[in-house]
Amino acid sequence: MSGYQSTGKRTLMLFSGRAHPALAEEVAGHLGVQITPTVALNFPDGEIYVRFEESVRGSDAFVVQSHTAPINEWIMEQLLMVDALKRASAKRITVVIPYYGYARQDKKHRGREPISARLVADLFRTAGADRLMSVDLHTAQIQGFFDGPVDHLWAMPILADYIQQRYDTATMTVVSPDAGRVRVADQWTDRLGNALAIIHKRRDPSVPDRVRVQEVVGDVEGRTCLLVDDMITTAGTITQAAEALAENGAAEVIAAATHAVLSGPAIDRLKNSRISELIVTDTLPIGADKRFPQMTVLSIAPLIARAIHEVFEDGSVTSLFDGQA
């Protein structure tokens, strides 16, 4: 048996999809379990097949899959794994999604649009998931999309601890790269105890992913500026924000984000930007082709493993963040 038992004789079993197996293996190491052997393959027409090679009856099952590219394939694989567990009589199924796909499509901006983040939650519930666990959802309202318990984990303590060990936070200003991330930046200032600045910008509606920086609001001259965000996709916003900070006299610009999506021109933009260090976590796989000297990758596995342990033992996931902002 790949799992371990609680005092109540329930068995924890960990399952991994094919999207980010290295993260799942690290989580398993922290929990002291092995990933349950699984057959997963694609048929020639693209259909996905999964089968578990051990009995899962009565188990407390945790299915780890991060929604990286090709995102639709990995969501479908995780849905099939959940369905297989339900039909094989797993007692409780927790879907662990370090990076939740479609999270940015959390509301209708215009008519005749879907609310895709809600649909993803509905799909997992229909497949048989009892609980959902994710890290730094793009918006908190996504927790309400799933009809069941949602464990919303924060990566900020991991990122902030690293920054406090490496930098003098007394001379640091936390910077929100746009008005939409001010609340996140404010939580960082509570944690680090320093000043807040905001980049005020407007998007160019004629060109996707292009932004035009307007002004820097706050004290940045001569200070180390920490740009914070939940994810970096094409890196247009954060690199232009770094340029604006440098032009306004920042002594150094660093950046921290939970999810390193890093699509399209992101790597080239970051390599050639004013950002001296980019600190991210490994909620998504970051291959050698996406790494560069200024990047630091911190492991999210210990946090996920602790959360899984608390859920399995019917403890408190919230207790992981007691004393945090």
C-alpha positions in Angstrom: 0.0 0.0 0.0 1.3 3.4 -1.0 -0.3 5.4 1.8 -0.2 5.7 5.5 -2.8 5.3 8.2 -4.1 7.7 10.9 -4.9 6.6 14.4 -8.5 6.1 13.1 -7.2 3.6 10.6 -8.0 5.8 7.6 -5.5 5.5 4.8 -4.0 8.6 3.0 -3.2 7.9 -0.7 -1.5 10.4 -2.9 -2.0 10.4 -6.7 -0.2 12.4 -9.4 -1.1 13.4 -12.9 1.5 13.9 -15.5 1.6 17.7 -15.6 4.1 18.3 -12.8 5.3 14.9 -11.3 8.4 16.4 -9.7 6.3 18.5 -7.3 4.1 15.5 -6.4 7.1 13.4 -5.7 8.5 16.1 -3.4 5.1 16.4 -1.6 5.1 12.6 -1.2 8.6 12.8 0.3 7.5 15.3 2.9 4.5 13.1 3.8 6.5 9.9 4.0 4.3 8.1 1.4 4.8 6.9 -2.1 2.7 8.1 -5.0 0.1 5.4 -5.9 1.1 3.6 -9.1 -1.0 4.9 -12.0 -1.3 4.0 -15.6 -1.9 7.2 -17.6 -1.6 7.4 -21.4 -3.0 9.1 -24.5 -4.7 7.1 -27.2 -3.8 8.0 -30.8 -7.0 10.1 -31.2 -6.0 12.2 -28.1 -8.3 10.6 -25.6 -6.8 10.0 -22.1 -6.9 6.7 -20.2 -6.1 6.3 -16.5 -6.1 3.4 -14.1 -4.8 2.9 -10.6 -2.8 -0.2 -9.9 -3.7 -0.5 -6.2 -7.1 -0.7 -4.4 -8.3 2.7 -3.3 -11.4 1.5 -1.5 -12.1 3.5 1.7 -9.0 5.7 1.2 -8.6 9.5 1.8 -7.4 10.3 -1.7 -5.4 13.4 -2.7 -5.0 14.0 -6.5 -2.2 16.5 -7.3 -2.2 18.2 -10.7 -1.1 21.7 -11.6 -2.9 23.2 -14.6 0.1 24.0 -16.9 0.2 23.9 -20.7 -1.5 22.1 -22.4 -4.0 23.2 -19.7 -7.1 21.5 -21.1 -5.3 18.1 -21.3 -4.2 18.2 -17.7 -7.6 19.4 -16.4 -9.2 16.5 -18.2 -6.7 14.0 -16.9 -7.3 15.1 -13.3 -11.1 14.9 -13.8 -10.7 11.4 -15.1 -8.6 10.5 -12.1 -11.3 11.8 -9.8 -14.0 9.9 -11.6 -11.9 6.7 -11.3 -11.4 7.2 -7.6 -15.1 7.8 -7.1 -16.1 4.6 -9.0 -13.4 2.6 -7.1 -15.0 3.6 -3.7 -12.5 6.1 -2.3 -14.0 7.5 0.9 -13.0 11.1 0.3 -11.4 12.8 -2.7 -9.4 16.0 -2.4 -8.3 17.7 -5.6 -5.0 19.5 -5.1 -4.4 22.2 -7.8 -1.3 24.2 -7.0 -2.1 26.4 -10.0 -5.8 26.6 -10.8 -6.5 26.8 -14.5 -8.9 29.5 -15.9 -8.7 31.4 -12.6 -8.4 34.7 -14.4 -11.8 34.1 -16.1 -13.6 34.5 -12.8 -16.4 37.0 -13.9 -18.1 38.3 -17.0 -16.4 41.5 -18.3 -18.8 41.7 -21.2 -22.0 40.0 -22.4 -22.0 36.5 -23.8 -18.9 35.5 -21.9 -18.5 32.3 -19.8 -17.4 32.3 -16.1 -14.8 29.7 -16.8 -13.3 29.4 -13.3 -16.8 28.5 -12.0 -17.2 25.9 -14.7 -13.9 24.2 -13.7 -15.1 24.0 -10.1 -18.4 22.5 -11.2 -16.6 19.9 -13.4 -14.6 18.7 -10.4 -17.6 18.6 -8.2 -19.5 16.6 -10.8 -16.6 14.2 -11.3 -16.8 13.4 -7.6 -14.4 15.7 -5.7 -15.3 16.4 -2.1 -12.7 19.0 -1.4 -10.5 21.4 -3.3 -7.0 22.7 -2.4 -5.1 25.4 -4.3 -2.4 28.0 -3.8 -2.9 31.8 -4.3 -6.1 31.8 -6.3 -6.2 34.8 -8.6 -9.3 36.1 -6.8 -10.7 35.0 -3.4 -14.2 34.7 -4.8 -13.2 31.4 -6.6 -13.4 29.7 -3.2 -17.2 30.2 -3.5 -17.4 28.5 -6.9 -16.9 25.0 -5.5 -19.8 23.4 -3.6 -17.6 22.0 -0.8 -14.6 22.9 1.4 -11.8 24.9 -0.3 -8.4 25.2 1.3 -6.8 28.4 -0.1 -3.1 28.2 0.7 -0.8 31.3 0.7 2.7 31.3 -0.7 3.5 34.7 0.7 5.2 33.4 4.0 7.6 31.3 1.9 8.5 34.2 -0.4 8.6 36.7 2.4 10.9 34.6 4.6 13.4 34.3 1.8 13.3 38.1 1.1 13.7 38.9 4.8 16.8 36.7 5.0 18.4 38.1 1.9 17.4 41.8 1.9 17.3 44.8 4.3 13.5 45.3 4.5 14.0 48.6 6.4 15.0 50.2 3.1 12.4 48.4 1.0 9.1 49.6 -0.6 6.5 47.0 -1.6 5.1 47.9 -5.0 1.8 46.9 -6.6 2.3 46.6 -10.4 -1.2 47.8 -11.0 -4.3 49.0 -9.1 -5.8 45.5 -9.2 -3.1 44.0 -7.0 -3.1 46.6 -4.2 -4.7 44.3 -1.7 -2.0 41.7 -2.2 0.7 44.3 -1.9 -0.9 45.6 1.3 -0.7 42.2 2.8 3.0 42.2 2.0 3.5 45.5 3.8 1.8 44.1 6.9 4.1 41.2 6.8 7.3 43.1 6.1 6.4 46.3 7.9 7.4 48.7 5.2 6.0 51.3 2.8 3.7 50.8 -0.1 3.8 52.2 -3.7 1.5 51.7 -6.6 2.1 51.7 -10.4 -0.8 53.5 -12.1 -1.2 52.3 -15.6 -3.6 51.9 -18.5 -3.8 49.1 -21.0 -3.8 49.7 -24.7 -7.1 48.1 -25.8 -5.8 47.7 -29.4 -2.9 45.5 -28.4 -3.3 42.4 -26.1 -0.9 42.3 -23.1 0.5 45.8 -23.8 0.4 48.3 -21.0 1.3 52.0 -20.8 2.7 53.1 -17.4 1.3 56.4 -16.2 3.0 57.2 -12.9 4.5 55.8 -9.7 2.5 56.7 -6.5 4.7 56.4 -3.4 8.2 56.7 -2.1 10.6 54.7 -4.2 13.7 56.9 -4.7 16.9 55.4 -3.3 15.0 52.3 -2.1 14.9 48.6 -2.9 11.5 48.1 -4.6 9.8 44.8 -4.3 7.2 44.2 -7.0 4.6 41.6 -5.9 2.0 39.7 -7.9 0.2 36.3 -7.9 1.4 35.3 -11.3 3.7 36.3 -14.2 2.4 35.3 -17.6 4.0 37.3 -20.5 5.8 39.6 -18.0 4.7 42.8 -19.8 3.2 44.4 -16.7 6.0 43.6 -14.3 8.9 44.6 -16.6 7.3 47.9 -17.5 6.7 48.5 -13.8 10.3 47.8 -13.1 11.4 50.3 -15.8 9.1 52.9 -14.3 10.6 52.4 -10.8 14.1 52.7 -12.1 13.2 55.9 -13.9 11.9 57.2 -10.6 15.1 56.6 -8.8 14.7 53.1 -7.3 18.1 51.8 -6.1 17.2 48.2 -6.9 14.1 46.4 -8.2 13.3 42.8 -7.3 10.0 40.9 -7.9 8.1 38.0 -6.2 5.3 36.0 -7.6 3.7 32.6 -6.7 2.9 31.3 -10.2 5.6 31.4 -12.9 3.4 30.9 -16.0 6.1 32.5 -18.2 4.5 32.3 -21.6 5.4 33.9 -25.0 8.1 36.6 -24.6 8.2 36.4 -20.8 11.8 35.0 -20.5 13.4 37.5 -22.9 11.6 40.4 -21.2 12.7 39.4 -17.8 16.3 38.7 -18.8 16.6 42.2 -20.3 14.6 44.0 -17.6 15.6 46.1 -14.6 14.7 43.3 -12.2 17.8 42.1 -10.4 16.1 39.0 -8.9 12.8 37.3 -9.6 11.6 35.0 -6.8 8.9 32.5 -7.7 7.6 29.1 -6.4 7.3 25.8 -8.3 3.5 25.6 -8.4 4.1 25.2 -12.1 7.0 23.2 -13.7 9.9 25.5 -14.7 12.1 23.7 -17.2 15.7 24.6 -17.9 14.6 26.6 -21.0 12.7 29.0 -18.7 15.4 29.5 -16.1 17.9 32.3 -16.1 20.5 33.6 -13.6 18.3 36.2 -12.0 15.6 33.7 -11.1 15.2 32.0 -7.7 12.7 29.1 -7.4 11.4 28.2 -4.0 9.6 24.9 -3.2 5.9 24.9 -2.5 5.9 21.2 -1.6 6.4 21.6 2.2 3.3 23.9 2.4 1.1 21.6 0.3 2.3 18.5 2.3 1.5 20.2 5.6 -2.0 21.2 4.3 -2.7 17.6 3.2 -1.6 16.3 6.5 -3.9 18.7 8.3 -6.9 17.7 6.1 -6.1 14.0 6.6 -5.9 14.3 10.4 -9.0 16.6 10.5 -6.9 19.4 11.7 -6.9 23.1 10.8 -5.4 24.3 7.5 -5.9 27.9 8.7 -3.5 27.2 11.6 -0.7 27.0 9.0 -1.1 30.8 8.6 -1.7 31.8 12.3 0.2 35.0 13.0 0.6 35.8 9.3 -0.9 38.8 7.6 
